[in-house]
Amino acid sequence: MKLSYNWLKDYLESDLTPQQIADAMTAIGIEVDSVEEQEEIPGGLEGVVVAEVIECEPHPDSDHLHVTKVNDGTGGCRFAHRRGSRPLCLDAAQ
């Protein structure tokens, strides 16, 4: 059976780490096979970039694309995109 550390903390008034709680449970006769860290988002937030949208204009040669300029803290980049698709960077440096 798997138990959530957060669920256990709802019932235990303790500042113990997950491993310390597992050791205490083992000491009183409750078998603990392992302690694992689970991420809410698989892969965590590795690779996620937060950026500010500076401009968003219709693409001059398309009725379903937009050109968006964003500031991600590295000097910005222009993207062509349509709703629900992955952006394509238009700047050659990117």
N, C-alpha and C positions, 0 to 999 in steps of 0.2 A: 504494500500500500504506500502511495506517495502522499506526503503531507507538505503543505506550504508553510514556509517559515512565517509569512505574514499571517496566515490563519492561526498558527500556534501562538503568535504574539497577541492575538485577540484574547486568548485565554490564559496566557502566562504574563505576569508582571515581572519582566526581566530584561536586562540589557545584554544578555549573553549572545554570542555569535551563533550562527547556525551549527557550526562544528561543536561548540561548547554544549549546546542543547542536545545534540546527537550523543555526545559523550555522557551527559547526565542521564539520558534515556537508557543507554546501554548499561550504565552503572546500576540502574534499578530493575534491569532484566528485560527491557524492551529492545528487541534486535533492530539495529540500524545497519542496512547494507551499505549505504553511501549517502554523501551529501553532494548535491549537484546545484550549480547556479543555472537558473533558467532565465533567458532573456524574453521580455515581453514581445519584442520584434525580432524574429530570426535574423541573425547577423548584426543585431544591435543597430546603431545609427552610423556604422562605418560607411563612408562614401557619400553621406548626405551633405549637401551644401545648401546653406541658407543664403538667399540673395534678395536684394531689394529691386523691384521692378521700377526702372527709371522712365521708360517709354514703351508704348505698345501701339503700333500703327498697322493699318492694313498693308499687306504685301502689294507692291505696285503691279506685279504680273500675275496675281492670283486672287480669286474671289473667296478662297477658303483658308488662306494662310495669313499670318500676322508676323511682323518683325518686331521683336521685343528686345530692348536694351536693359540689361540687368547689371547691378553692382554686387559682386560677390567678395569685394575686398581686395581683389587682385587686379583691378583696373577695368573690370567690366567686359562684357562680351555681347554681341548681337546674335539673336537667335531667330530662325524662321520656324514657326510651329503652327499646328492646327490643333484644335481642342481634342484631347485624348491621345495625342501622339507624342513621341519623344522629340524634344527640340533638336534642331540641327544648328550647330554653331557656324555662323557666317564669317567670323573673323579668322583669317589665315593663321594668326599666332596661336590660336587655341587648338 
